Amino acid sequence: MEYSELEKVNKKLKKTDIKGKDYIEVNQRILGFRQLYPNGSIETEIINMQDGIVTIKAIVKDDGKILATGHAQEKEGNSFINKVSYIENCETSAVGRALGILGIGTDTSVRSFDEMQ
C-alpha cells in the first residue's frame, strides 16, 4: 500500500469532536481498513482474564502477513460501559489501537475514545 492511499482513506473517515480534538472511532477505522485491505483480517485473542481484568490482543493481517498488533486492558465495572461490556470494550480498544498503529484513523494519536475523554 502506498502512503498516498492511506492519506486518501483517512481524509474520508468520519471524525468525532471530543473536547475540541478530532477523533476517528474504531468503526470508521475498520471501514478504512476494509477499503485498503479487502482481503485483510482482524483477529482478537484474550491474553489474560483474572480478577475482573481482561487483556486482549488484536492482530491485523493482510493475506496472512501481520501488519500490526495492539493490546488493551479493561477492568470490569470501572466505567459505565465496563459494568456490562468490559470484554467487548477491551476488544474494540485493542482493534482500534492495532489499526491506529497501522496508520488508519490516526492524524494526531493512537489514543482510544476513553483515553480522549
C-alpha positions in Angstrom: 0.0 0.0 0.0 1.2 3.5 -0.8 1.1 6.2 1.8 -1.0 8.4 -0.5 -3.7 5.7 -0.4 -3.7 5.8 3.4 -3.9 9.6 3.4 -6.9 9.4 0.9 -8.8 6.9 3.1 -8.0 8.8 6.3 -9.4 12.0 4.9 -12.7 10.3 4.1 -13.2 8.8 7.6 -15.8 10.5 9.7 -14.4 12.4 12.7 -16.0 12.9 16.1 -15.2 16.0 18.1 -14.0 15.2 21.6 -13.1 18.2 23.7 -12.1 20.2 20.7 -10.0 17.4 19.1 -10.9 15.2 16.1 -11.1 11.5 16.9 -11.8 8.7 14.4 -13.9 6.0 16.0 -13.0 2.3 15.7 -15.9 1.6 13.4 -14.6 4.1 11.0 -11.0 2.7 11.3 -12.4 -0.7 10.4 -14.1 0.7 7.3 -10.8 2.3 6.3 -9.0 -1.0 6.8 -11.6 -2.8 4.6 -11.0 -0.3 1.8 -7.3 -0.5 2.0 -7.1 -4.3 2.6 -10.1 -6.0 1.1 -8.5 -9.4 1.8 -7.3 -8.5 5.3 -8.4 -9.9 8.6 -8.6 -8.7 12.2 -8.1 -11.4 14.9 -8.5 -10.9 18.6 -7.4 -13.0 21.5 -7.9 -12.8 25.2 -4.4 -12.9 26.7 -5.5 -12.8 30.3 -8.7 -12.6 32.3 -8.4 -12.6 36.0 -10.0 -10.8 39.0 -12.2 -8.8 36.7 -9.4 -7.5 34.5 -9.1 -8.6 30.8 -6.2 -8.1 28.4 -6.9 -8.5 24.7 -4.5 -8.6 21.8 -5.6 -7.7 18.3 -3.7 -8.7 15.2 -4.3 -7.0 11.8 -3.3 -9.1 8.8 -3.3 -9.0 5.1 -3.1 -12.3 3.2 -1.7 -13.9 6.4 1.0 -11.3 6.9 0.9 -9.5 10.2 0.7 -5.7 9.6 0.1 -4.5 13.2 -0.8 -5.6 16.7 -2.5 -3.8 19.5 -3.2 -4.6 23.1 -5.8 -3.2 25.6 -6.7 -3.8 29.2 -10.0 -3.1 30.9 -11.3 -3.6 34.4 -14.9 -4.7 35.0 -17.0 -2.0 36.5 -14.6 0.9 36.4 -16.8 2.9 34.0 -20.4 2.9 32.8 -19.7 0.7 29.8 -17.4 -1.6 31.7 -20.2 -2.5 34.1 -21.8 -4.7 31.4 -19.4 -4.9 28.5 -15.8 -4.7 29.7 -14.7 -7.6 27.5 -16.3 -6.1 24.3 -15.0 -2.6 25.2 -11.5 -4.0 25.6 -11.7 -5.9 22.3 -12.7 -2.7 20.5 -9.9 -0.8 22.1 -7.3 -3.4 21.1 -8.6 -3.3 17.5 -8.6 0.4 17.4 -5.0 0.5 18.7 -3.8 -2.0 16.1 -5.4 -0.1 13.3 -4.0 3.1 14.7 -0.5 1.6 14.7 -1.1 0.7 11.1 -1.9 4.4 10.5 -5.6 4.2 9.9 -7.5 7.0 11.6 -4.6 8.5 13.5 -3.9 12.0 12.5 -2.7 13.1 15.9 -2.5 10.0 18.2 -3.4 6.3 18.8 -5.4 7.0 21.9 -8.8 5.3 22.5 -12.1 7.2 22.9 -11.9 6.6 26.6 -8.4 8.0 26.8 -9.5 11.1 24.9 -12.2 11.7 27.5 
